[in-house]
Amino acid sequence: MKDNTAAISEIKEIIGDDQPKAYIRSFGCQLNVSDGEKIKGLLRQMGYSFTEDEHEADLIILNTCAVRESAEDRVFGIVGSMKKLKELKPSLIIGIAGCMTAQSHIAEKIKKSYPQVDIVLGTSAISALPRLLLEALRGAEFSADISEYDDFSEVVEQVRDSSFKASVPIMFGCNNFCTYCIVPHVRGRERSRRADDIAAEVCQLVKSGYKEIMLLGQNVNSYGKDLEEDMDFPKLLRRLNEIEGDFWIRFMSSHPKDASKELIDAIFDCEKVAKHLHLPVQSGSSEVLRRMNRRYTVEKYMEIVDMIRSRAPGFSLTTDLIVGFPDESDEDFQGTLDIIRRVKYDNIYSFIYSKRSGTPAATMADGTSEEEKGRRMRKLLEVQREVSTEHYKRFVGRTMRVLADDTAKKKNGWLTGKSSEFIIVEFEGDSSLIGQFVDVEITGSMNWAVTGKIKG
């Protein structure tokens, strides 16, 4: 962590007691959202307050995603529209951060084509924000830092968006180099945080009343491989499980190639670890998985599923799927439909393949039409609806422990939350229960959620 004491002190002197307003918008994955919370933490140290209205802001920071080129195009569109805001308020400072700006050609494009932008900040350079912001306040036309730092910002207090659910990154970067993915190129190689630091953060969150802790990493199953201490992900789960308090531990994402028996044992043995596993399969074709460089086969993936289901037949599994990877055949796609039926996922997160410049897959030949990819996606969703409609019936008659997290959007007097199994549960209840655990007796099921009534 950089020593920002002098820069923060000078920024406070410049802004005085005015408490200028900052508008922070994070795009993409939960790691990005967590980074956005760290940015807010630094800004609060400097004396900034926050607004949800960009028109009120004295400082705007877009925390970007680079997974798909469409995400970058969307951000450029937003940045372009902010030219008008800058004209109306010349003192407005605009910053672009995140995975998108970690690419040097993107940083250069912003500098050349978007003069309304004052600050560019890479994913590993969050701690450089005070220095860059100070330069902007002093009148610099453009300040940037996209360097890679071995910087976990351990001393940055996050401004969290929730008072009862918290994300805790346990590692950064990725070593997998899936052929469709840009993440290793924008977040660097895997770096694990020390177990003591993670445990201290979780302990403090639990003492502060947080009920759900989400451990984050591009591949949490690789945690600890770069540490000198004798620590891996299953051992970390067991250590965090020993922290006193009433809370759940969740994690994502989990790569199948590293999903070991020790991990499965830890999930079942640790009472605070949620009984759900998000295990991205991406495709039901071993040939497509080979071209994706996923480093497992369908057979290996099913061994993991069978290991879990042998211990708990109804264990909750969710996954990610890519439809229309370059030259995916009808037979390949049929394999994806087959694995949905075999595994019986409670939910899937599915995407039509989108070419990403800078990745090997972007150069692969692809003879499948966009129309055919769309047809396959519709069929995939149809099959998943059939599976989940039937599979969700297993919860009817059970009592599920639910963390209430919001009011139901279409039912007055109802709440919504998630169970340990990561199942959406809707039930009648007072809004005072939001942020609390409640026991709900399940009386009905749909293809995406279950309904019930508070027990007691």
The 8 nearest C-alpha neighbors of each residue, nearest first, counted from 0:
[[1, 152, 150, 126, 2, 151, 153, 154],
 [0, 2, 3, 126, 127, 150, 152, 4],
 [3, 1, 4, 0, 5, 126, 6, 127],
 [2, 4, 6, 5, 1, 7, 129, 130],
 [5, 3, 7, 6, 2, 8, 9, 1],
 [4, 6, 8, 7, 3, 9, 2, 10],
 [7, 5, 9, 3, 8, 4, 129, 130],
 [8, 6, 10, 4, 45, 9, 5, 3],
 [7, 9, 5, 11, 6, 10, 4, 12],
 [8, 10, 12, 6, 11, 7, 5, 13],
 [11, 9, 13, 7, 12, 8, 133, 6],
 [12, 10, 8, 9, 14, 13, 15, 45],
 [11, 13, 9, 15, 10, 14, 8, 16],
 [14, 12, 10, 11, 15, 9, 136, 8],
 [13, 15, 11, 12, 17, 10, 16, 18],
 [16, 14, 12, 17, 13, 11, 18, 46],
 [17, 15, 18, 14, 46, 11, 12, 19],
 [16, 18, 15, 19, 14, 46, 47, 20],
 [19, 17, 47, 46, 16, 48, 20, 14],
 [20, 18, 47, 17, 57, 48, 21, 14],
 [19, 21, 48, 56, 49, 57, 47, 50],
 [22, 20, 58, 49, 56, 59, 57, 50],
 [21, 23, 59, 50, 53, 56, 49, 51],
 [24, 22, 60, 59, 61, 21, 25, 35],
 [23, 25, 61, 62, 60, 22, 26, 35],
 [26, 24, 62, 32, 35, 61, 63, 31],
 [25, 27, 63, 64, 62, 24, 31, 28],
 [28, 26, 64, 31, 25, 29, 63, 32],
 [29, 27, 31, 30, 32, 26, 64, 25],
 [28, 30, 32, 31, 33, 27, 215, 166],
 [31, 29, 33, 28, 32, 34, 215, 168],
 [30, 32, 34, 29, 33, 28, 35, 27],
 [31, 33, 29, 35, 34, 30, 25, 36],
 [32, 34, 30, 36, 35, 31, 29, 166],
 [35, 33, 31, 37, 36, 32, 30, 38],
 [36, 34, 32, 38, 33, 37, 25, 31],
 [35, 37, 39, 157, 33, 158, 34, 38],
 [38, 36, 157, 40, 34, 39, 35, 155],
 [39, 37, 35, 41, 40, 36, 42, 34],
 [38, 40, 36, 42, 37, 41, 158, 43],
 [39, 41, 157, 37, 158, 43, 156, 38],
 [42, 40, 44, 38, 43, 39, 37, 45],
 [43, 41, 45, 39, 44, 47, 40, 38],
 [42, 44, 47, 46, 40, 45, 41, 39],
 [45, 43, 41, 42, 46, 40, 7, 47],
 [46, 44, 42, 43, 7, 11, 47, 10],
 [47, 45, 43, 44, 18, 11, 42, 48],
 [46, 48, 43, 18, 19, 42, 20, 45],
 [47, 49, 20, 18, 19, 21, 43, 46],
 [50, 48, 21, 20, 22, 47, 51, 23],
 [49, 51, 22, 52, 20, 21, 56, 55],
 [50, 52, 22, 53, 49, 23, 55, 21],
 [51, 53, 54, 50, 55, 56, 22, 49],
 [54, 52, 56, 55, 22, 51, 59, 50],
 [53, 55, 52, 56, 84, 57, 22, 51],
 [56, 54, 53, 52, 57, 50, 20, 22],
 [57, 55, 20, 53, 21, 58, 54, 22],
 [56, 58, 91, 20, 19, 21, 92, 55],
 [59, 57, 21, 92, 56, 91, 93, 22],
 [58, 60, 22, 93, 21, 23, 94, 92],
 [61, 59, 94, 23, 95, 93, 62, 22],
 [60, 62, 95, 24, 63, 96, 23, 25],
 [63, 61, 25, 96, 97, 24, 26, 95],
 [62, 64, 97, 26, 99, 61, 98, 96],
 [63, 65, 27, 98, 99, 26, 66, 97],
 [64, 66, 99, 98, 67, 71, 70, 68],
 [65, 67, 64, 181, 180, 182, 68, 70],
 [68, 66, 69, 70, 65, 355, 353, 71],
 [67, 69, 71, 70, 355, 72, 65, 66],
 [68, 70, 72, 67, 71, 73, 353, 66],
 [71, 69, 73, 68, 67, 72, 65, 74],
 [72, 70, 68, 74, 73, 69, 65, 75],
 [73, 71, 69, 75, 74, 70, 76, 68],
 [72, 74, 76, 70, 71, 75, 69, 77],
 [75, 73, 77, 71, 76, 72, 78, 70],
 [76, 74, 78, 72, 77, 73, 79, 71],
 [75, 77, 73, 79, 74, 78, 72, 80],
 [76, 78, 74, 80, 79, 75, 73, 81],
 [79, 77, 75, 81, 80, 76, 74, 82],
 [78, 80, 76, 77, 81, 82, 75, 113],
 [79, 81, 77, 82, 78, 83, 76, 84],
 [82, 80, 84, 78, 83, 79, 85, 77],
 [81, 83, 85, 80, 84, 79, 115, 86],
 [82, 84, 86, 81, 85, 80, 87, 79],
 [85, 83, 81, 87, 86, 82, 88, 54],
 [86, 84, 88, 89, 82, 83, 87, 91],
 [85, 87, 83, 84, 88, 89, 82, 81],
 [86, 88, 84, 85, 83, 89, 82, 91],
 [87, 89, 85, 86, 90, 91, 84, 57],
 [90, 88, 85, 91, 86, 87, 84, 92],
 [89, 91, 88, 92, 57, 85, 136, 58],
 [90, 92, 57, 89, 88, 58, 85, 93],
 [93, 91, 58, 117, 59, 90, 57, 94],
 [94, 92, 59, 116, 117, 58, 60, 118],
 [93, 95, 118, 60, 119, 117, 116, 59],
 [96, 94, 119, 61, 60, 62, 120, 118],
 [97, 95, 120, 62, 121, 119, 100, 63],
 [96, 98, 63, 122, 62, 121, 99, 100],
 [99, 97, 101, 64, 65, 185, 100, 122],
 [98, 100, 65, 64, 101, 97, 63, 102],
 [99, 101, 102, 106, 121, 98, 97, 105],
 [100, 102, 121, 98, 185, 145, 99, 122],
 [103, 101, 100, 105, 104, 99, 185, 106],
 [102, 104, 106, 105, 101, 107, 100, 145],
 [105, 103, 107, 106, 102, 108, 100, 109],
 [104, 106, 108, 107, 102, 103, 100, 109],
 [107, 105, 103, 109, 100, 108, 104, 110],
 [106, 108, 104, 110, 105, 109, 103, 111],
 [109, 107, 105, 111, 110, 106, 112, 104],
 [110, 108, 113, 106, 112, 107, 111, 105],
 [109, 111, 107, 108, 112, 113, 106, 114],
 [112, 110, 108, 109, 113, 107, 114, 106],
 [111, 113, 109, 108, 110, 114, 107, 115],
 [112, 114, 109, 115, 116, 110, 111, 79],
 [115, 113, 116, 112, 110, 111, 117, 109],
 [114, 116, 113, 82, 117, 85, 93, 81],
 [117, 115, 93, 114, 113, 94, 118, 141],
 [118, 116, 141, 93, 94, 140, 92, 142],
 [119, 117, 94, 142, 143, 141, 116, 95],
 [120, 118, 143, 95, 94, 96, 144, 142],
 [119, 121, 96, 144, 145, 143, 124, 95],
 [122, 120, 145, 101, 124, 100, 97, 123],
 [121, 123, 97, 124, 98, 101, 186, 125],
 [124, 122, 147, 148, 121, 125, 150, 146],
 [123, 125, 121, 127, 126, 122, 120, 145],
 [126, 124, 127, 128, 123, 122, 120, 38],
 [125, 127, 124, 128, 1, 0, 152, 129],
 [128, 126, 124, 125, 130, 129, 131, 144],
 [127, 129, 131, 126, 130, 125, 132, 120],
 [130, 128, 132, 131, 127, 6, 133, 7],
 [129, 131, 133, 128, 132, 127, 6, 134],
 [132, 130, 134, 128, 133, 129, 142, 135],
 [131, 133, 135, 129, 134, 130, 128, 136],
 [132, 134, 136, 130, 135, 131, 129, 10],
 [133, 135, 137, 131, 132, 139, 136, 130],
 [134, 136, 139, 132, 138, 137, 133, 131],
 [137, 135, 133, 138, 134, 132, 139, 10],
 [136, 138, 134, 135, 139, 133, 132, 13],
 [139, 137, 135, 136, 140, 134, 133, 141],
 [140, 138, 135, 134, 141, 137, 142, 136],
 [139, 141, 117, 138, 135, 142, 114, 116],
 [140, 142, 117, 139, 118, 143, 116, 135],
 [143, 141, 118, 131, 117, 119, 139, 134],
 [142, 144, 119, 118, 120, 145, 141, 131],
 [145, 143, 120, 146, 121, 119, 124, 127],
 [146, 144, 121, 101, 120, 124, 143, 147],
 [145, 147, 144, 148, 124, 121, 123, 101],
 [148, 146, 123, 145, 124, 149, 187, 121],
 [149, 147, 150, 123, 146, 124, 151, 0],
 [150, 148, 151, 147, 123, 190, 0, 124],
 [149, 151, 148, 0, 152, 123, 124, 126],
 [150, 152, 153, 149, 0, 192, 123, 171],
 [153, 151, 0, 155, 154, 150, 126, 125],
 [154, 152, 151, 155, 0, 196, 150, 156],
 [153, 155, 152, 156, 0, 151, 157, 37],
 [156, 154, 152, 153, 157, 40, 37, 41],
 [155, 157, 40, 154, 158, 37, 41, 153],
 [156, 158, 40, 37, 36, 159, 155, 39],
 [159, 157, 40, 36, 39, 160, 156, 37],
 [160, 158, 161, 36, 157, 162, 165, 33],
 [159, 161, 158, 162, 36, 165, 164, 32],
 [162, 160, 159, 163, 164, 165, 209, 158],
 [161, 163, 164, 209, 160, 159, 208, 434],
 [162, 164, 209, 210, 161, 434, 208, 211],
 [165, 163, 211, 161, 209, 210, 212, 162],
 [166, 164, 212, 213, 211, 167, 163, 161],
 [165, 167, 213, 212, 214, 33, 168, 215],
 [166, 168, 214, 215, 213, 169, 165, 212],
 [169, 167, 215, 214, 170, 216, 166, 30],
 [168, 170, 192, 215, 216, 191, 214, 167],
 [171, 169, 191, 216, 190, 192, 168, 222],
 [170, 172, 190, 189, 216, 191, 173, 217],
 [173, 171, 189, 188, 186, 187, 183, 190],
 [172, 174, 189, 183, 188, 175, 217, 187],
 [175, 173, 188, 189, 176, 183, 172, 187],
 [174, 176, 177, 173, 183, 293, 292, 218],
 [177, 175, 178, 174, 183, 180, 292, 173],
 [178, 176, 292, 180, 291, 179, 175, 293],
 [177, 179, 291, 359, 360, 180, 358, 176],
 [180, 178, 360, 177, 358, 291, 359, 355],
 [179, 181, 177, 182, 178, 358, 176, 66],
 [180, 182, 184, 183, 66, 358, 185, 179],
 [181, 183, 185, 184, 180, 186, 66, 173],
 [184, 182, 173, 187, 186, 185, 181, 172],
 [183, 185, 182, 181, 187, 186, 102, 101],
 [184, 186, 182, 101, 98, 183, 187, 102],
 [187, 185, 172, 183, 182, 184, 122, 98],
 [188, 186, 172, 183, 184, 185, 173, 189],
 [189, 187, 172, 173, 174, 183, 190, 186],
 [188, 190, 172, 173, 171, 174, 191, 187],
 [191, 189, 171, 170, 172, 188, 225, 192],
 [192, 190, 170, 223, 222, 169, 193, 171],
 [193, 191, 169, 170, 194, 190, 197, 196],
 [192, 194, 196, 195, 197, 191, 226, 169],
 [193, 195, 197, 196, 198, 192, 235, 230],
 [196, 194, 198, 193, 197, 199, 192, 200],
 [197, 195, 199, 193, 194, 198, 200, 192],
 [196, 198, 194, 200, 199, 195, 201, 193],
 [197, 199, 201, 195, 200, 196, 202, 194],
 [198, 200, 202, 196, 197, 201, 195, 203],
 [201, 199, 197, 203, 198, 202, 196, 204],
 [200, 202, 204, 198, 203, 199, 205, 197],
 [201, 203, 199, 205, 200, 204, 198, 206],
 [204, 202, 206, 200, 201, 205, 207, 199],
 [205, 203, 207, 201, 206, 202, 209, 200],
 [204, 206, 209, 208, 202, 207, 203, 201],
 [207, 205, 203, 204, 208, 202, 209, 244],
 [208, 206, 204, 205, 209, 203, 202, 162],
 [207, 209, 205, 206, 210, 163, 204, 162],
 [210, 208, 163, 205, 204, 164, 211, 207],
 [209, 211, 246, 163, 164, 247, 208, 245],
 [212, 210, 164, 247, 246, 209, 248, 165],
 [211, 213, 248, 165, 166, 249, 164, 247],
 [212, 214, 166, 249, 250, 167, 248, 165],
 [215, 213, 250, 167, 168, 166, 249, 169],
 [216, 214, 168, 251, 169, 167, 250, 213],
 [217, 215, 219, 218, 170, 168, 171, 169],
 [216, 218, 252, 173, 219, 172, 171, 215],
 [219, 217, 216, 252, 253, 220, 254, 221],
 [218, 220, 216, 222, 221, 253, 252, 217],
 [219, 221, 218, 222, 257, 232, 253, 254],
 [222, 220, 219, 218, 224, 223, 257, 232],
 [223, 221, 219, 232, 220, 231, 224, 191],
 [222, 224, 231, 226, 225, 230, 191, 221],
 [225, 223, 226, 222, 221, 231, 191, 230],
 [224, 226, 223, 191, 190, 227, 189, 222],
 [227, 225, 223, 228, 224, 191, 230, 229],
 [226, 228, 229, 225, 223, 230, 224, 193],
 [227, 229, 226, 230, 223, 193, 194, 225],
 [230, 228, 227, 231, 226, 223, 234, 224],
 [229, 231, 223, 228, 234, 235, 232, 226],
 [232, 230, 223, 234, 222, 233, 235, 224],
 [231, 233, 235, 222, 234, 220, 236, 223],
 [234, 232, 262, 236, 235, 265, 231, 261],
 [235, 233, 237, 232, 231, 236, 230, 238],
 [234, 236, 232, 238, 233, 237, 231, 239],
 [237, 235, 233, 239, 234, 238, 240, 232],
 [238, 236, 240, 234, 235, 239, 233, 269],
 [237, 239, 235, 240, 236, 241, 234, 242],
 [240, 238, 236, 241, 242, 237, 235, 198],
 [239, 241, 237, 238, 242, 271, 236, 269],
 [242, 240, 239, 238, 243, 237, 269, 271],
 [243, 241, 239, 240, 244, 202, 238, 198],
 [242, 244, 241, 245, 202, 240, 205, 246],
 [245, 243, 246, 242, 205, 206, 210, 202],
 [244, 246, 210, 243, 247, 205, 271, 209],
 [245, 247, 210, 211, 244, 271, 248, 209],
 [248, 246, 211, 271, 272, 273, 212, 210],
 [247, 249, 272, 212, 271, 273, 213, 211],
 [250, 248, 213, 273, 212, 214, 272, 247],
 [251, 249, 214, 213, 215, 252, 248, 219],
 [252, 250, 215, 253, 216, 214, 219, 277],
 [251, 253, 218, 217, 219, 216, 250, 254],
 [252, 254, 218, 251, 278, 219, 220, 255],
 [253, 255, 256, 218, 257, 258, 220, 278],
 [256, 254, 258, 257, 278, 253, 300, 279],
 [255, 257, 254, 295, 258, 294, 293, 300],
 [258, 256, 255, 220, 254, 259, 221, 253],
 [259, 257, 255, 256, 262, 254, 220, 260],
 [260, 258, 262, 261, 257, 263, 303, 256],
 [259, 261, 263, 262, 264, 258, 306, 303],
 [262, 260, 264, 259, 263, 233, 265, 258],
 [261, 263, 233, 265, 259, 260, 264, 258],
 [264, 262, 260, 266, 265, 261, 267, 259],
 [263, 265, 261, 267, 262, 266, 268, 260],
 [266, 264, 268, 262, 263, 267, 269, 233],
 [267, 265, 263, 264, 268, 269, 272, 262],
 [266, 268, 264, 265, 269, 263, 274, 270],
 [269, 267, 265, 266, 264, 270, 272, 237],
 [270, 268, 272, 271, 266, 265, 267, 240],
 [269, 271, 272, 268, 240, 267, 273, 266],
 [272, 270, 247, 269, 240, 248, 273, 246],
 [271, 273, 248, 269, 270, 247, 266, 249],
 [274, 272, 419, 275, 249, 248, 247, 271],
 [275, 273, 420, 419, 272, 266, 315, 276],
 [274, 276, 420, 315, 273, 316, 421, 314],
 [275, 277, 316, 278, 317, 315, 274, 253],
 [276, 278, 317, 318, 316, 279, 253, 252],
 [277, 279, 318, 253, 276, 317, 280, 255],
 [280, 278, 318, 319, 281, 277, 254, 320],
 [279, 281, 282, 319, 318, 278, 320, 283],
 [282, 280, 320, 321, 319, 279, 283, 288],
 [283, 281, 284, 335, 280, 320, 321, 288],
 [335, 282, 284, 334, 338, 297, 285, 331],
 [285, 283, 331, 287, 286, 334, 282, 288],
 [286, 284, 288, 296, 297, 287, 289, 283],
 [285, 287, 289, 284, 288, 290, 331, 296],
 [288, 286, 290, 284, 289, 285, 291, 282],
 [287, 289, 291, 285, 286, 290, 293, 292],
 [290, 288, 292, 286, 287, 291, 285, 293],
 [291, 289, 287, 292, 288, 286, 178, 293],
 [290, 292, 288, 178, 289, 293, 177, 287],
 [293, 291, 177, 289, 290, 294, 178, 288],
 [292, 294, 291, 288, 295, 177, 289, 256],
 [295, 293, 292, 256, 289, 296, 288, 291],
 [296, 294, 256, 293, 299, 300, 297, 288],
 [297, 295, 285, 299, 298, 300, 288, 294],
 [296, 298, 300, 285, 299, 301, 283, 284],
 [299, 297, 301, 296, 300, 302, 295, 285],
 [300, 298, 302, 296, 301, 297, 295, 303],
 [301, 299, 297, 303, 302, 298, 296, 255],
 [300, 302, 304, 298, 303, 299, 305, 297],
 [301, 303, 305, 299, 300, 304, 306, 298],
 [302, 304, 306, 301, 300, 305, 307, 299],
 [305, 303, 301, 307, 306, 302, 308, 300],
 [304, 306, 308, 302, 307, 303, 309, 301],
 [307, 305, 303, 309, 304, 308, 302, 310],
 [308, 306, 304, 305, 309, 310, 311, 303],
 [307, 309, 312, 311, 305, 310, 306, 304],
 [310, 308, 306, 307, 311, 305, 312, 304],
 [309, 311, 308, 307, 312, 306, 314, 305],
 [310, 312, 308, 314, 313, 309, 307, 306],
 [313, 311, 308, 314, 309, 310, 307, 305],
 [312, 314, 311, 315, 308, 393, 390, 316],
 [315, 313, 311, 312, 308, 316, 275, 274],
 [314, 316, 275, 420, 345, 313, 276, 274],
 [317, 315, 276, 344, 277, 275, 345, 314],
 [318, 316, 277, 346, 344, 347, 345, 278],
 [317, 319, 279, 347, 278, 277, 280, 348],
 [320, 318, 279, 348, 281, 349, 347, 280],
 [319, 321, 281, 349, 282, 348, 280, 350],
 [322, 320, 350, 281, 351, 352, 349, 282],
 [321, 323, 351, 352, 324, 350, 376, 320],
 [322, 324, 372, 352, 327, 351, 325, 321],
 [323, 325, 352, 327, 322, 326, 321, 287],
 [326, 324, 365, 327, 323, 363, 364, 360],
 [325, 327, 365, 366, 328, 367, 324, 364],
 [326, 328, 324, 325, 323, 331, 332, 329],
 [329, 327, 331, 330, 326, 332, 367, 323],
 [328, 330, 332, 331, 333, 327, 334, 375],
 [329, 331, 333, 328, 332, 334, 327, 284],
 [332, 330, 328, 284, 334, 333, 329, 327],
 [331, 333, 335, 329, 334, 330, 328, 336],
 [332, 334, 330, 336, 335, 331, 329, 337],
 [335, 333, 283, 337, 331, 332, 284, 336],
 [283, 334, 336, 332, 338, 333, 337, 282],
 [337, 335, 333, 339, 334, 338, 379, 340],
 [336, 338, 334, 340, 335, 339, 341, 333],
 [337, 339, 341, 335, 340, 336, 283, 342],
 [340, 338, 336, 337, 342, 341, 343, 344],
 [339, 341, 337, 343, 338, 342, 336, 386],
 [342, 340, 338, 339, 343, 337, 344, 336],
 [341, 343, 339, 344, 340, 338, 304, 316],
 [344, 342, 340, 339, 341, 386, 345, 390],
 [345, 343, 317, 316, 346, 342, 339, 347],
 [346, 344, 387, 317, 316, 315, 343, 347],
 [345, 347, 317, 344, 318, 348, 387, 316],
 [346, 348, 318, 317, 319, 349, 344, 320],
 [347, 349, 319, 320, 318, 346, 350, 317],
 [348, 350, 320, 319, 321, 347, 351, 322],
 [351, 349, 321, 322, 352, 320, 348, 376],
 [350, 352, 322, 321, 323, 353, 372, 376],
 [353, 351, 324, 323, 321, 322, 350, 354],
 [352, 354, 355, 351, 67, 68, 350, 324],
 [355, 353, 361, 356, 352, 360, 179, 67],
 [354, 356, 361, 68, 67, 358, 353, 357],
 [357, 355, 358, 361, 354, 68, 181, 359],
 [356, 358, 355, 359, 181, 361, 184, 360],
 [357, 359, 360, 361, 356, 179, 178, 355],
 [360, 358, 178, 361, 362, 179, 357, 363],
 [361, 359, 179, 363, 178, 362, 358, 354],
 [360, 362, 354, 359, 358, 363, 355, 356],
 [363, 361, 360, 359, 364, 358, 356, 354],
 [364, 362, 360, 361, 325, 365, 359, 326],
 [363, 365, 325, 362, 366, 326, 361, 360],
 [364, 366, 325, 326, 367, 363, 327, 324],
 [365, 367, 326, 368, 364, 325, 327, 328],
 [368, 366, 365, 326, 371, 369, 372, 327],
 [369, 367, 371, 370, 372, 366, 365, 373],
 [368, 370, 372, 371, 373, 367, 323, 374],
 [369, 371, 373, 368, 372, 374, 367, 375],
 [372, 370, 374, 368, 373, 369, 375, 367],
 [373, 371, 369, 375, 323, 374, 370, 376],
 [372, 374, 376, 370, 371, 375, 369, 377],
 [373, 375, 371, 377, 372, 376, 378, 370],
 [376, 374, 378, 372, 373, 377, 379, 371],
 [375, 377, 379, 373, 378, 374, 372, 380],
 [378, 376, 374, 380, 375, 379, 381, 373],
 [377, 379, 381, 375, 376, 380, 382, 374],
 [378, 380, 376, 382, 381, 377, 375, 383],
 [381, 379, 383, 377, 382, 378, 384, 376],
 [382, 380, 378, 384, 379, 383, 377, 385],
 [383, 381, 385, 379, 384, 380, 378, 386],
 [382, 384, 386, 380, 385, 381, 387, 379],
 [385, 383, 381, 387, 382, 386, 388, 446],
 [384, 386, 382, 388, 383, 387, 381, 389],
 [387, 385, 383, 384, 389, 388, 390, 343],
 [386, 388, 390, 446, 384, 389, 345, 391],
 [389, 387, 446, 385, 386, 391, 390, 445],
 [388, 390, 387, 386, 391, 392, 385, 446],
 [389, 391, 387, 392, 388, 386, 393, 343],
 [392, 390, 393, 389, 387, 388, 394, 444],
 [393, 391, 394, 390, 395, 389, 444, 388],
 [392, 394, 391, 395, 390, 313, 389, 396],
 [393, 395, 392, 397, 391, 396, 441, 444],
 [396, 394, 441, 442, 397, 392, 393, 443],
 [395, 397, 441, 442, 394, 440, 398, 393],
 [398, 396, 394, 395, 441, 440, 399, 442],
 [397, 399, 440, 439, 441, 438, 396, 400],
 [400, 398, 439, 438, 401, 397, 418, 440],
 [399, 401, 438, 418, 437, 439, 436, 419],
 [402, 400, 418, 437, 417, 436, 403, 416],
 [401, 403, 436, 416, 417, 435, 404, 418],
 [404, 402, 416, 433, 434, 415, 435, 401],
 [403, 405, 416, 433, 434, 402, 415, 406],
 [406, 404, 415, 414, 433, 403, 407, 416],
 [405, 407, 414, 415, 413, 408, 430, 404],
 [408, 406, 414, 415, 413, 410, 409, 405],
 [407, 409, 410, 406, 411, 413, 414, 405],
 [410, 408, 407, 411, 413, 406, 412, 414],
 [411, 409, 413, 407, 408, 412, 414, 406],
 [410, 412, 413, 409, 407, 408, 406, 414],
 [411, 413, 427, 428, 410, 429, 414, 406],
 [414, 412, 427, 407, 426, 428, 411, 410],
 [415, 413, 406, 407, 426, 425, 405, 428],
 [414, 416, 425, 407, 405, 424, 406, 403],
 [415, 417, 403, 404, 402, 424, 423, 401],
 [418, 416, 423, 422, 421, 401, 402, 424],
 [417, 419, 401, 421, 420, 422, 400, 399],
 [418, 420, 273, 421, 274, 417, 400, 275],
 [419, 421, 275, 274, 418, 422, 315, 273],
 [422, 420, 418, 417, 419, 275, 423, 315],
 [421, 423, 417, 418, 420, 424, 448, 419],
 [424, 422, 417, 448, 416, 449, 421, 425],
 [423, 425, 449, 416, 450, 415, 417, 448],
 [426, 424, 415, 450, 414, 449, 451, 416],
 [427, 425, 451, 452, 413, 414, 450, 428],
 [428, 426, 413, 412, 414, 452, 425, 453],
 [429, 427, 413, 414, 412, 426, 430, 432],
 [428, 430, 431, 432, 412, 427, 413, 414],
 [429, 431, 432, 433, 428, 406, 414, 405],
 [432, 430, 429, 433, 434, 428, 435, 403],
 [431, 433, 430, 435, 429, 434, 403, 428],
 [434, 432, 403, 404, 435, 431, 430, 405],
 [433, 435, 403, 163, 404, 432, 402, 436],
 [436, 434, 432, 433, 402, 403, 437, 210],
 [435, 437, 402, 401, 403, 400, 438, 434],
 [438, 436, 401, 400, 439, 435, 402, 453],
 [439, 437, 400, 399, 454, 453, 401, 398],
 [438, 440, 453, 399, 452, 454, 398, 451],
 [439, 441, 398, 451, 452, 454, 397, 453],
 [442, 440, 451, 395, 396, 397, 450, 443],
 [443, 441, 451, 395, 450, 396, 440, 444],
 [444, 442, 450, 449, 395, 441, 451, 445],
 [445, 443, 449, 392, 391, 450, 448, 395],
 [444, 446, 448, 447, 388, 449, 391, 443],
 [445, 447, 388, 387, 384, 448, 391, 444],
 [446, 448, 445, 387, 423, 449, 346, 388],
 [449, 447, 423, 445, 424, 446, 444, 422],
 [448, 450, 444, 424, 443, 445, 423, 425],
 [451, 449, 425, 443, 424, 441, 426, 442],
 [450, 452, 441, 442, 426, 440, 439, 443],
 [451, 453, 426, 439, 440, 454, 427, 441],
 [454, 452, 439, 438, 440, 455, 451, 426],
 [455, 453, 439, 440, 438, 452, 398, 437],
 [454, 453, 438, 439, 452, 440, 437, 398]]
